């Protein structure tokens, strides 16, 4: 499947911002299951690409002059291998056993993971875990904030894709299975689903397998990966800091659409 992406994020501020810095993980890279055909960022000024500690493509946008708004755009086309279920990497998966504030499991999460998986540590066990978490945490936009932890969302029994993913990471890591947060895009024919998405990957049989708790999908057929990390803070597409500005309004517009692949006819 070939996906076309258009993603624009606009920040408006109540007062002038004296200076700001934005960390952008908005550029996908080639892997076993995705091939980037074209990609470009539209930013207020040119920035240089670098790799962060997790291998994500990172751009750092620094604005030292006063400003009242920032517009960040990304667009491109990526081919997705719909048949590939897992991805192989040479880097060790062991760092993804580490807990963070957002993914630290409490007794309730540990007990939930044990109940669903018992002594099983295979893909079928994690699929059962994924489905059980989907039933326990109802998809409820506005029920949580960006700093809500897995334990808090689990206790509230409500959250969004970020919370589903954090809860899955907390459970998987408590079972001794390396797992990581993934940010990216999802093509869905259902307009109610946001195109900007988050899901989990777990390390099983020397490969990374996807687990989309929100949509109960264990095959990443329509998922385009942007970045990975220990949690949302490592992998979110846009994260920044500023001096001044007062109240902030953020508006994101994301369009993910399939693009027909034209075949070349022989003469």
Secondary structure, DSSP 8 states (H G I E B T S, - for coil): -EEEEEEEEEEEEEEEEEEEEEEEEEE----SSEEEEEEEEE-SS---EEE-TTS-EEEEEEE-S-EEEEEEEEEEEEEE-TT--EE--SS-SGGGG---TTT---HHHHHHHHHHHTT--SHHHHHHHHHHHHHHSEE-TTSS-TT--HHHHHHHTEE-HHHHHHHHHHHHHHTT--EEEEEEEE--S-TTS-SEEEEEEEEETTEEEEEBTTTTBSS-TTEEEEEEESSHHHH-SEEEEEEE--SEEEEEEEEEEE---------
